[in-house]
């Protein structure tokens, strides 16, 4: 039920992005959210503008999703943002800028998509997109390979809606959200058992107000490691509306899939 609503929102985002094609102005995209709830936030939801160069690994994808630069040729995103595994030259990745309209932006076409094996809309929400040529000069985002960083405070970022039902953003927004345990996230007050504890990790405030939203999907949730470097712990996956009370964001738990991601990336040559 909740998932249905989210998939509907995603379908709208994909349709809108498809209508835009590989437009250089994805900021104009306006995917519909579920649109049936309260909008409890200020102006990602509750975020502020990221500085140019602050998150060099952030990627905007032409179907209306986010991603993270995993290597010079591979973008890690959500399975629900892509189609089946195979040759795919239809996706444009925009990198290196917070302003999607900046003349300094770097763009690359895809040449292959790898979607998590067994993906069927519940869990396993990760995918790799191979770029037609390498991107140089941008830091990549290492993935968490253990559960060591699956708690604490996370940073989220994206060009998605700044409020539920809102339009896609031209400038990258960022925010911070606290970890929410599987037990709390699956409690009756929250998702009542809908979260797949092994595959997914929740983050957000019980009061709402700060969250990822439609169009942020596929983008990274990350934090600092013991050396102060960024490490990716999540992939924006789903939520009931955006920033609602007792409805944290649900993210793919990267640590759980890290071996599969690494070997898939290697099989793609990067
Ligand atoms: N599925 C959405 C997308 O395609 C992302 C939803 C995230 N929602 C949330 N409340 N954190 O962009």
Boltz pocket constraint, residues with backbone or C-beta under 6 A from the ligand:
constraints:
  - pocket:
      binder: B
      contacts: [[A, 6], [A, 9], [A, 10], [A, 13], [A, 64], [A, 160], [A, 211], [A, 212], [A, 213], [A, 214], [A, 215], [A, 216], [A, 217], [A, 218], [A, 236], [A, 237], [A, 238], [A, 239], [A, 240], [A, 241], [A, 242], [A, 243], [A, 247], [A, 248], [A, 249], [A, 250]]
      max_distance: 6.0
